[in-house]
Amino acid sequence: MRTASRPHSRDASVDADADCSRRCDHALALLLTHRGNPAAVIDRVLADAPRCVFANCLRAALIVRADDIAAWSALNESVAVIEAECADPNHPARRHAAAARAWLEGDPALALDRYGEIVAERPRDVLAITLAHALDFRLGRRQMLRDRLAQALPAWEATLPGYASVLAMYAFGLEENGEYRRAETVARRTLDLDPMHPGAIHVMAHVMEMQGRNREGLAFLAATEGAWSEGTGFSVHLAWHRALLHLDAGEMGAALRVYDAQIANADPSDISALADGAALLWRLQLRSLDVSERWRLLADRWERQTLARARSFYLVHAMMAFAAAERMAAGARLLAMLARTDSSYPSRSSPEAILAEPFCKALLAFARGDYAECVEWLTRVRSIAHRCGGSLAQCDLIHLTFTEAALRARRKSLARSLVAERSAWKPASGVNRLLQNRLRTMSRDERSVAA
């Protein structure tokens, strides 16, 4: 049987250790499906065989995919082991190490180029596909999020390990390019192959939220909850999607209950969970719901984070918490961090990073009620808002804040344009219908005053 390729040495010493190979294969399966704790499996393998090339490739992949800056030393160690064990610079594992080293040195774009080259030459290297997919996502390269998988898929077949996960990645790329029908078809095909695949469930949640299929989406997440609510990389994030579906259905109390039950108590060291929490509370605040006590607790967690080398995407979400909780000193420190230019980190010139400082200033202005200033800041970055470093659903928070600020600043022409834009993009959205109603109310009020 043909198997998906993987970047480890095939010499006799590695092949002889069947147990080590089996454990690495298990860790790879967990990594691809976002199930369980692949890091713990890999750590145990490395405790027994610290020079295992495949295990070190897996550890490097987990760190790069998670953007785990706290694991810098572990990644450096794994890269060094791979380089020492694989003298040939063209060895697949050595090429993985070169890509990981680029990320380690603060150049995710170069890391993506290197992973992308591996995929182009070895389209069944599932680990390279996974890393390129993650970096395409973070760098806002939506077209390649779809097309890189489309280029690799002809080399795959359903019997290969990891095929369902490759399909799930392709489905996500389709969704992020607005091809919702095809995304759902591919996601459902993934679920036929691997029922309850968390990645495919995630795609389905995106599709249903983007199409305004709130009741269907909530029912789908309830039916699949046993597959994602605990022990997966999507546990908190799919709860966030559930809350978005409730919000779009006008069920703010239900959305808040999801926050309290499934998001607020997530691991405080999980920065992506903190970002989901901030993004949800900000949306609730835009709907004029009092969540001040929750902001205080969330801001406490953000203040305990080490943010110096964090992605700009996360810094923006930290600012949401600081601004909403009136943590002015913390907000000022974060702005100072964003203003500093570190030439040793090319990632600081990415669209995500360029967007961060103006958006943070817009958040601060909104929180203090200066909606006109918020509008001015967001006007400057409107053209790159779709490259915030997150999904379409995540980046939509910028447009939503822009629209709300325009309404509150009584910038009627701008608000009308933004609401029309949102409604054309998501015609079935309950939130957009609410915004349309507010715009009509504003117009009636103005006519009454004029009369």
Secondary structure as the mmCIF struct_conf table of DSSP 4:
data_model
#
loop_
_struct_conf.conf_type_id
_struct_conf.id
_struct_conf.beg_label_comp_id
_struct_conf.beg_label_asym_id
_struct_conf.beg_label_seq_id
_struct_conf.end_label_comp_id
_struct_conf.end_label_asym_id
_struct_conf.end_label_seq_id
STRN STRN1 SER A 5 SER A 5
BEND BEND1 PRO A 7 HIS A 8
BEND BEND2 ASP A 11 ASP A 11
HELX_RH_AL_P HELX_RH_AL_P1 ALA A 12 ALA A 16
HELX_RH_AL_P HELX_RH_AL_P2 ALA A 18 THR A 33
TURN_TY1_P TURN_TY1_P1 HIS A 34 HIS A 34
STRN STRN2 ARG A 35 ARG A 35
BEND BEND3 GLY A 36 GLY A 36
HELX_RH_AL_P HELX_RH_AL_P3 PRO A 38 ASP A 48
TURN_TY1_P TURN_TY1_P2 PRO A 50 ARG A 51
HELX_RH_AL_P HELX_RH_AL_P4 VAL A 53 ALA A 66
TURN_TY1_P TURN_TY1_P3 ASP A 67 ASP A 67
HELX_RH_3T_P HELX_RH_3T_P1 ILE A 69 ALA A 71
HELX_RH_AL_P HELX_RH_AL_P5 TRP A 72 GLU A 85
TURN_TY1_P TURN_TY1_P4 PRO A 89 ASN A 90
BEND BEND4 HIS A 91 HIS A 91
HELX_RH_AL_P HELX_RH_AL_P6 PRO A 92 LEU A 104
TURN_TY1_P TURN_TY1_P5 GLU A 105 GLY A 106
HELX_RH_AL_P HELX_RH_AL_P7 PRO A 108 GLU A 121
TURN_TY1_P TURN_TY1_P6 PRO A 123 ARG A 124
STRN STRN3 ASP A 125 ASP A 125
HELX_RH_AL_P HELX_RH_AL_P8 VAL A 126 ARG A 138
TURN_TY1_P TURN_TY1_P7 LEU A 139 GLY A 140
HELX_RH_AL_P HELX_RH_AL_P9 ARG A 142 ALA A 152
HELX_RH_3T_P HELX_RH_3T_P2 LEU A 153 ALA A 155
TURN_TY1_P TURN_TY1_P8 ALA A 158 THR A 159
BEND BEND5 LEU A 160 LEU A 160
TURN_TY1_P TURN_TY1_P9 PRO A 161 GLY A 162
HELX_RH_AL_P HELX_RH_AL_P10 TYR A 163 GLU A 176
TURN_TY1_P TURN_TY1_P10 ASN A 177 GLY A 178
HELX_RH_AL_P HELX_RH_AL_P11 TYR A 180 LEU A 193
BEND BEND6 ASP A 194 ASP A 194
TURN_TY1_P TURN_TY1_P11 PRO A 195 MET A 196
HELX_RH_AL_P HELX_RH_AL_P12 PRO A 198 MET A 210
TURN_TY1_P TURN_TY1_P12 GLN A 211 GLY A 212
HELX_RH_AL_P HELX_RH_AL_P13 ASN A 214 ALA A 223
TURN_TY1_P TURN_TY1_P13 THR A 224 THR A 224
HELX_RH_AL_P HELX_RH_AL_P14 GLU A 225 TRP A 228
BEND BEND7 SER A 229 GLY A 231
STRN STRN4 THR A 232 THR A 232
TURN_TY1_P TURN_TY1_P14 GLY A 233 PHE A 234
HELX_RH_AL_P HELX_RH_AL_P15 SER A 235 ASP A 248
TURN_TY1_P TURN_TY1_P15 ALA A 249 GLY A 250
HELX_RH_AL_P HELX_RH_AL_P16 MET A 252 VAL A 258
HELX_RH_PI_P HELX_RH_PI_P1 TYR A 259 ILE A 263
TURN_TY1_P TURN_TY1_P16 ALA A 264 ASN A 265
BEND BEND8 ALA A 266 ALA A 266
TURN_TY1_P TURN_TY1_P17 PRO A 268 SER A 269
HELX_RH_AL_P HELX_RH_AL_P17 ILE A 271 LEU A 286
TURN_TY1_P TURN_TY1_P18 ARG A 287 SER A 288
HELX_RH_AL_P HELX_RH_AL_P18 SER A 292 GLU A 303
TURN_TY1_P TURN_TY1_P19 ARG A 304 ARG A 304
BEND BEND9 GLN A 305 GLN A 305
TURN_TY1_P TURN_TY1_P20 ALA A 308 ARG A 309
HELX_RH_AL_P HELX_RH_AL_P19 SER A 312 ALA A 324
TURN_TY1_P TURN_TY1_P21 ALA A 325 GLU A 326
HELX_RH_AL_P HELX_RH_AL_P20 MET A 328 ALA A 339
BEND BEND10 ARG A 340 ARG A 340
TURN_TY1_P TURN_TY1_P22 SER A 343 SER A 344
HELX_RH_3T_P HELX_RH_3T_P3 PRO A 346 SER A 349
BEND BEND11 SER A 350 SER A 350
HELX_RH_AL_P HELX_RH_AL_P21 PRO A 351 ALA A 367
TURN_TY1_P TURN_TY1_P23 ARG A 368 GLY A 369
HELX_RH_AL_P HELX_RH_AL_P22 TYR A 371 VAL A 381
HELX_RH_3T_P HELX_RH_3T_P4 ARG A 382 ARG A 387
BEND BEND12 CYS A 388 GLY A 390
HELX_RH_AL_P HELX_RH_AL_P23 LEU A 392 ARG A 408
TURN_TY1_P TURN_TY1_P24 ALA A 409 ARG A 410
HELX_RH_AL_P HELX_RH_AL_P24 LYS A 412 TRP A 425
TURN_TY1_P TURN_TY1_P25 PRO A 427 ALA A 428
HELX_RH_AL_P HELX_RH_AL_P25 GLY A 430 ALA A 450
#
